[in-house]
Amino acid sequence: MLAGEELLEVRMLLRQPHLAARRVAVGIISSWDSESLDDLGFAAVLDAASERYPCIPNDSSKPSEQLAMLLWGQPHCVPVSAVVDCVLKADMYARWALIRLLVLRHDAQGVQAVEFLLSMDGFVDVMSPPVDSVFDPLLQYSSVAEHERPLDLSALAQVFAGLLIRPGWTRQVAAFLQQLQQHGRLYGTARALVLASASTLATAIVGECNAAVGKTAAVASSTEVRRTLSSLAALLGSFLSVDDHSPLYRMLGSADPFVSVIGAVALTDCGLGVGSDRIEMLARDTETLGPLFRGLDALGAAELIPSQYRVPRLLAQADLVEWLRKESELGSAPDEIEPLGAWQLLDEGEGEQTGVASEADSVGDQVELFRFRMNAPHWSSGRGWMVGVGGAWTHSCYYAEDELTAEEHIANLQLAADNWQSPPR
């Protein structure tokens, strides 16, 4: 059993603003588990988890969260009221770990406590967005004898309907509500509130994206916005009652092609038809072909894309353009891009590392080589035509086309991609 003196020693170490002391304390905590605690130990660990310890430069540990997680193995070991009190006192790292402790109880008291905390005025304003799957245990049947049926989550779902519109919370909350709906556990007032909240938010975001089309700082260019819309589309699609005024159709008809892709995939997932002209328009755009193909292919519906756009060269080009659009790369699609041919990468031990290949070859990985360039005033415009690769893997070192031969470009790109994907030793 964990001795009280040992926990006191750890807390004293955690209170010191020194990295060495922090590392010793974290190492000791890592050696504990819930089996080593008795009733007094559970209460002491909970109290320790609620304390705010000094921030130390170059320290990425989260000791308060680590202490709270010790209690996950036996979530009924401490009273609900004590956990709620500690949530209100704890730092941002321990709060979600303690809320998950309430979730792991699988009982009405835990659900009511979570509902109380998340509906408390001002509390969520000081909370970081929820971590993925923190609420998922609520979807399971309770292991407590008097709760053999699924927990009643209708009141909590109504709270979540309000949290759905909070920036940073939408994706995680929508994913949980989608699972509730798919399990048939959203009904009555809660179901209506969730549907209304999701529809209102999705419609507003689509409107913002439409208004931003053509502007320099387009909301629609944000990856986070597209992820948020995708989560809302999945939630709305789970209601299986899509009418002509559904936000999914507004997404499909959006002036922003990325939003239109989200709508097309979501409606296809619902079993609703999407016009072939709309699918072809999205496939014709190099920037949207990639997400459209991945989305429909995941549904087993890639054949909806006309065959002339499902060839390796165009799909590889779409992959490269999507990669170049990242903020860490060019930040936007290239102004011009042209194919330089297909290349076969030979396996190790089969001779040279690379070699020219036709599209019909099937031995080894095949990549497509492209050249692309940006117009002024982009920072890379002075380099002229640059070279990148798509297909089996996607990468660019932004070397000018005339700096290296085609063989040297391929070898250099493969080496750079291997180094980028492999962790440093």
KASUL-V225369 format. One record per residue. N is the residue number from 1. RES is the residue in one letter. OMEGA is omega in radians with two decimals (999 if undefined). Layout:
n=N res=RES omega=OMEGA
n=N res=RES omega=OMEGA
//
This chain:
n=1 res=M omega=3.13
n=2 res=L omega=-3.14
n=3 res=A omega=-3.14
n=4 res=G omega=3.14
n=5 res=E omega=-3.13
n=6 res=E omega=3.11
n=7 res=L omega=3.09
n=8 res=L omega=3.12
n=9 res=E omega=3.13
n=10 res=V omega=-3.14
n=11 res=R omega=3.09
n=12 res=M omega=3.10
n=13 res=L omega=-3.13
n=14 res=L omega=-3.13
n=15 res=R omega=-3.13
n=16 res=Q omega=-3.11
n=17 res=P omega=-3.10
n=18 res=H omega=-3.08
n=19 res=L omega=-3.12
n=20 res=A omega=3.12
n=21 res=A omega=3.14
n=22 res=R omega=-3.12
n=23 res=R omega=3.09
n=24 res=V omega=-3.12
n=25 res=A omega=-3.14
n=26 res=V omega=3.10
n=27 res=G omega=3.11
n=28 res=I omega=3.14
n=29 res=I omega=-3.12
n=30 res=S omega=-3.13
n=31 res=S omega=-3.12
n=32 res=W omega=2.95
n=33 res=D omega=-3.05
n=34 res=S omega=-3.14
n=35 res=E omega=-3.11
n=36 res=S omega=-3.10
n=37 res=L omega=2.96
n=38 res=D omega=-3.08
n=39 res=D omega=3.12
n=40 res=L omega=3.14
n=41 res=G omega=3.11
n=42 res=F omega=-3.12
n=43 res=A omega=-3.13
n=44 res=A omega=3.12
n=45 res=V omega=3.10
n=46 res=L omega=3.12
n=47 res=D omega=3.13
n=48 res=A omega=-3.14
n=49 res=A omega=-3.10
n=50 res=S omega=-3.12
n=51 res=E omega=3.11
n=52 res=R omega=-3.08
n=53 res=Y omega=-3.08
n=54 res=P omega=3.01
n=55 res=C omega=-3.08
n=56 res=I omega=3.11
n=57 res=P omega=3.09
n=58 res=N omega=3.10
n=59 res=D omega=-3.13
n=60 res=S omega=-3.12
n=61 res=S omega=3.12
n=62 res=K omega=-3.01
n=63 res=P omega=3.14
n=64 res=S omega=3.08
n=65 res=E omega=-3.14
n=66 res=Q omega=3.11
n=67 res=L omega=3.13
n=68 res=A omega=-3.12
n=69 res=M omega=3.08
n=70 res=L omega=-3.07
n=71 res=L omega=-3.08
n=72 res=W omega=-3.10
n=73 res=G omega=3.13
n=74 res=Q omega=-3.00
n=75 res=P omega=3.12
n=76 res=H omega=-3.03
n=77 res=C omega=-3.13
n=78 res=V omega=-3.12
n=79 res=P omega=3.12
n=80 res=V omega=-3.11
n=81 res=S omega=3.13
n=82 res=A omega=3.12
n=83 res=V omega=3.13
n=84 res=V omega=3.11
n=85 res=D omega=-3.12
n=86 res=C omega=3.08
n=87 res=V omega=-3.10
n=88 res=L omega=-3.12
n=89 res=K omega=-2.95
n=90 res=A omega=3.06
n=91 res=D omega=-3.01
n=92 res=M omega=-3.13
n=93 res=Y omega=-3.10
n=94 res=A omega=-3.04
n=95 res=R omega=-3.11
n=96 res=W omega=3.09
n=97 res=A omega=3.12
n=98 res=L omega=3.06
n=99 res=I omega=3.07
n=100 res=R omega=3.07
n=101 res=L omega=3.08
n=102 res=L omega=3.13
n=103 res=V omega=-3.07
n=104 res=L omega=3.09
n=105 res=R omega=-3.13
n=106 res=H omega=3.11
n=107 res=D omega=-3.07
n=108 res=A omega=-3.13
n=109 res=Q omega=3.11
n=110 res=G omega=3.13
n=111 res=V omega=3.14
n=112 res=Q omega=3.11
n=113 res=A omega=3.10
n=114 res=V omega=3.10
n=115 res=E omega=3.13
n=116 res=F omega=-3.09
n=117 res=L omega=-3.05
n=118 res=L omega=3.10
n=119 res=S omega=-3.13
n=120 res=M omega=-3.13
n=121 res=D omega=3.05
n=122 res=G omega=-3.05
n=123 res=F omega=-3.10
n=124 res=V omega=3.11
n=125 res=D omega=-3.14
n=126 res=V omega=3.12
n=127 res=M omega=2.96
n=128 res=S omega=3.11
n=129 res=P omega=-3.11
n=130 res=P omega=3.07
n=131 res=V omega=-3.11
n=132 res=D omega=3.02
n=133 res=S omega=-3.11
n=134 res=V omega=-3.10
n=135 res=F omega=-3.03
n=136 res=D omega=3.12
n=137 res=P omega=3.12
n=138 res=L omega=-3.14
n=139 res=L omega=-3.10
n=140 res=Q omega=3.04
n=141 res=Y omega=3.12
n=142 res=S omega=3.11
n=143 res=S omega=3.13
n=144 res=V omega=-2.98
n=145 res=A omega=-3.06
n=146 res=E omega=3.13
n=147 res=H omega=-3.10
n=148 res=E omega=3.08
n=149 res=R omega=3.09
n=150 res=P omega=3.13
n=151 res=L omega=3.06
n=152 res=D omega=-3.08
n=153 res=L omega=-3.05
n=154 res=S omega=-3.14
n=155 res=A omega=3.11
n=156 res=L omega=3.12
n=157 res=A omega=3.09
n=158 res=Q omega=3.05
n=159 res=V omega=-3.14
n=160 res=F omega=3.11
n=161 res=A omega=3.08
n=162 res=G omega=-3.13
n=163 res=L omega=-3.09
n=164 res=L omega=-3.06
n=165 res=I omega=-3.12
n=166 res=R omega=3.11
n=167 res=P omega=3.14
n=168 res=G omega=-3.10
n=169 res=W omega=-2.92
n=170 res=T omega=-3.03
n=171 res=R omega=-3.11
n=172 res=Q omega=-3.14
n=173 res=V omega=3.14
n=174 res=A omega=-3.14
n=175 res=A omega=3.13
n=176 res=F omega=3.14
n=177 res=L omega=3.08
n=178 res=Q omega=3.12
n=179 res=Q omega=3.08
n=180 res=L omega=-3.13
n=181 res=Q omega=-3.12
n=182 res=Q omega=3.09
n=183 res=H omega=3.13
n=184 res=G omega=-3.06
n=185 res=R omega=2.97
n=186 res=L omega=-3.11
n=187 res=Y omega=3.08
n=188 res=G omega=-3.08
n=189 res=T omega=-3.12
n=190 res=A omega=-3.13
n=191 res=R omega=-3.13
n=192 res=A omega=-3.14
n=193 res=L omega=3.13
n=194 res=V omega=-3.13
n=195 res=L omega=-3.14
n=196 res=A omega=-3.12
n=197 res=S omega=-3.14
n=198 res=A omega=-3.13
n=199 res=S omega=-3.13
n=200 res=T omega=-3.12
n=201 res=L omega=-3.13
n=202 res=A omega=3.13
n=203 res=T omega=-3.14
n=204 res=A omega=-3.13
n=205 res=I omega=3.10
n=206 res=V omega=3.11
n=207 res=G omega=3.11
n=208 res=E omega=3.13
n=209 res=C omega=3.11
n=210 res=N omega=-3.12
n=211 res=A omega=-3.07
n=212 res=A omega=-3.10
n=213 res=V omega=3.13
n=214 res=G omega=3.12
n=215 res=K omega=-3.09
n=216 res=T omega=-3.12
n=217 res=A omega=-3.05
n=218 res=A omega=3.05
n=219 res=V omega=-3.07
n=220 res=A omega=-3.12
n=221 res=S omega=-3.09
n=222 res=S omega=3.08
n=223 res=T omega=-3.13
n=224 res=E omega=3.11
n=225 res=V omega=-3.14
n=226 res=R omega=3.09
n=227 res=R omega=3.11
n=228 res=T omega=3.12
n=229 res=L omega=3.13
n=230 res=S omega=3.13
n=231 res=S omega=3.10
n=232 res=L omega=3.12
n=233 res=A omega=3.12
n=234 res=A omega=3.11
n=235 res=L omega=-3.13
n=236 res=L omega=3.13
n=237 res=G omega=-3.12
n=238 res=S omega=-3.14
n=239 res=F omega=3.03
n=240 res=L omega=3.11
n=241 res=S omega=-3.07
n=242 res=V omega=3.10
n=243 res=D omega=-3.05
n=244 res=D omega=-3.11
n=245 res=H omega=-3.11
n=246 res=S omega=3.05
n=247 res=P omega=3.10
n=248 res=L omega=3.09
n=249 res=Y omega=3.06
n=250 res=R omega=3.06
n=251 res=M omega=-3.12
n=252 res=L omega=-3.10
n=253 res=G omega=-3.09
n=254 res=S omega=3.05
n=255 res=A omega=3.08
n=256 res=D omega=-3.06
n=257 res=P omega=3.12
n=258 res=F omega=3.07
n=259 res=V omega=3.12
n=260 res=S omega=3.08
n=261 res=V omega=3.13
n=262 res=I omega=3.12
n=263 res=G omega=-3.13
n=264 res=A omega=-3.13
n=265 res=V omega=-3.12
n=266 res=A omega=3.14
n=267 res=L omega=3.08
n=268 res=T omega=3.12
n=269 res=D omega=3.11
n=270 res=C omega=-3.11
n=271 res=G omega=-3.14
n=272 res=L omega=-3.08
n=273 res=G omega=3.03
n=274 res=V omega=-3.08
n=275 res=G omega=-3.13
n=276 res=S omega=3.13
n=277 res=D omega=3.11
n=278 res=R omega=3.11
n=279 res=I omega=-3.12
n=280 res=E omega=3.12
n=281 res=M omega=3.14
n=282 res=L omega=3.13
n=283 res=A omega=-3.11
n=284 res=R omega=-3.14
n=285 res=D omega=-3.10
n=286 res=T omega=-3.09
n=287 res=E omega=-3.09
n=288 res=T omega=3.14
n=289 res=L omega=-3.10
n=290 res=G omega=3.13
n=291 res=P omega=3.10
n=292 res=L omega=-3.13
n=293 res=F omega=-3.13
n=294 res=R omega=-3.12
n=295 res=G omega=-3.13
n=296 res=L omega=3.13
n=297 res=D omega=3.11
n=298 res=A omega=3.11
n=299 res=L omega=-3.07
n=300 res=G omega=-3.06
n=301 res=A omega=-3.12
n=302 res=A omega=-3.11
n=303 res=E omega=3.06
n=304 res=L omega=3.09
n=305 res=I omega=3.13
n=306 res=P omega=-3.01
n=307 res=S omega=-3.10
n=308 res=Q omega=3.12
n=309 res=Y omega=-3.11
n=310 res=R omega=3.12
n=311 res=V omega=-3.07
n=312 res=P omega=-3.07
n=313 res=R omega=-3.11
n=314 res=L omega=3.11
n=315 res=L omega=3.09
n=316 res=A omega=3.10
n=317 res=Q omega=3.11
n=318 res=A omega=3.10
n=319 res=D omega=-3.12
n=320 res=L omega=3.14
n=321 res=V omega=3.13
n=322 res=E omega=3.12
n=323 res=W omega=-3.13
n=324 res=L omega=-3.12
n=325 res=R omega=-3.10
n=326 res=K omega=3.13
n=327 res=E omega=-3.14
n=328 res=S omega=3.12
n=329 res=E omega=3.14
n=330 res=L omega=-3.11
n=331 res=G omega=3.09
n=332 res=S omega=3.12
n=333 res=A omega=3.11
n=334 res=P omega=3.12
n=335 res=D omega=3.08
n=336 res=E omega=3.07
n=337 res=I omega=-3.10
n=338 res=E omega=3.12
n=339 res=P omega=3.08
n=340 res=L omega=3.09
n=341 res=G omega=3.12
n=342 res=A omega=-3.12
n=343 res=W omega=3.12
n=344 res=Q omega=3.08
n=345 res=L omega=-3.11
n=346 res=L omega=3.10
n=347 res=D omega=3.11
n=348 res=E omega=3.13
n=349 res=G omega=-3.13
n=350 res=E omega=3.11
n=351 res=G omega=-3.09
n=352 res=E omega=-3.07
n=353 res=Q omega=-3.10
n=354 res=T omega=3.08
n=355 res=G omega=3.13
n=356 res=V omega=3.12
n=357 res=A omega=3.04
n=358 res=S omega=-3.13
n=359 res=E omega=-3.10
n=360 res=A omega=-3.12
n=361 res=D omega=-3.09
n=362 res=S omega=-3.13
n=363 res=V omega=3.13
n=364 res=G omega=3.13
n=365 res=D omega=3.11
n=366 res=Q omega=3.08
n=367 res=V omega=3.10
n=368 res=E omega=3.14
n=369 res=L omega=-3.13
n=370 res=F omega=2.93
n=371 res=R omega=-3.09
n=372 res=F omega=3.08
n=373 res=R omega=-3.14
n=374 res=M omega=3.08
n=375 res=N omega=3.05
n=376 res=A omega=0.22
n=377 res=P omega=-3.13
n=378 res=H omega=-3.06
n=379 res=W omega=-3.08
n=380 res=S omega=-3.03
n=381 res=S omega=-3.12
n=382 res=G omega=-3.13
n=383 res=R omega=-3.13
n=384 res=G omega=3.13
n=385 res=W omega=3.07
n=386 res=M omega=-3.03
n=387 res=V omega=3.06
n=388 res=G omega=-3.06
n=389 res=V omega=3.06
n=390 res=G omega=-3.13
n=391 res=G omega=3.13
n=392 res=A omega=3.01
n=393 res=W omega=-3.03
n=394 res=T omega=-3.13
n=395 res=H omega=2.97
n=396 res=S omega=3.04
n=397 res=C omega=3.12
n=398 res=Y omega=3.01
n=399 res=Y omega=3.07
n=400 res=A omega=-3.07
n=401 res=E omega=-3.05
n=402 res=D omega=3.10
n=403 res=E omega=-3.06
n=404 res=L omega=2.99
n=405 res=T omega=3.13
n=406 res=A omega=3.13
n=407 res=E omega=-3.14
n=408 res=E omega=3.08
n=409 res=H omega=-3.11
n=410 res=I omega=-3.13
n=411 res=A omega=-3.13
n=412 res=N omega=3.14
n=413 res=L omega=3.14
n=414 res=Q omega=3.12
n=415 res=L omega=-3.14
n=416 res=A omega=3.13
n=417 res=A omega=3.12
n=418 res=D omega=3.14
n=419 res=N omega=-3.12
n=420 res=W omega=-3.09
n=421 res=Q omega=-3.09
n=422 res=S omega=3.12
n=423 res=P omega=3.12
n=424 res=P omega=-3.14
n=425 res=R omega=999
//
